[in-house]
């Protein structure tokens, strides 16, 4: 079974940093995309960042550009989201998701890079809460 487990959330003051980690098991950690999504209370889930292994593409939501950095450690089957200069509006439950066989996905074949839309992702992990106090 494919399992994704997000961890690393917590409570920080505005301006602080957190490092989220996504551990993948039962999942071939090649030709994939890992995406990070977040959902705040009363709001829809939104794409935050993604990284494609096959084309090394990256995506960042406009509001997190320059503050968040996504990376993967293929040897450990993990992905990380380094979050700095956190703001209260970053408060949400953060989920990691995976898309397999990326090289067969239209986003790859059309050169669009990793997708930021949740509907493209095959596997989801439970979220980790990030709370940023002002």
Order of alpha helices (4+ residues) and beta strands (2+ residues): beta-beta-beta-beta-beta-beta-beta-beta-beta-alpha-beta-beta
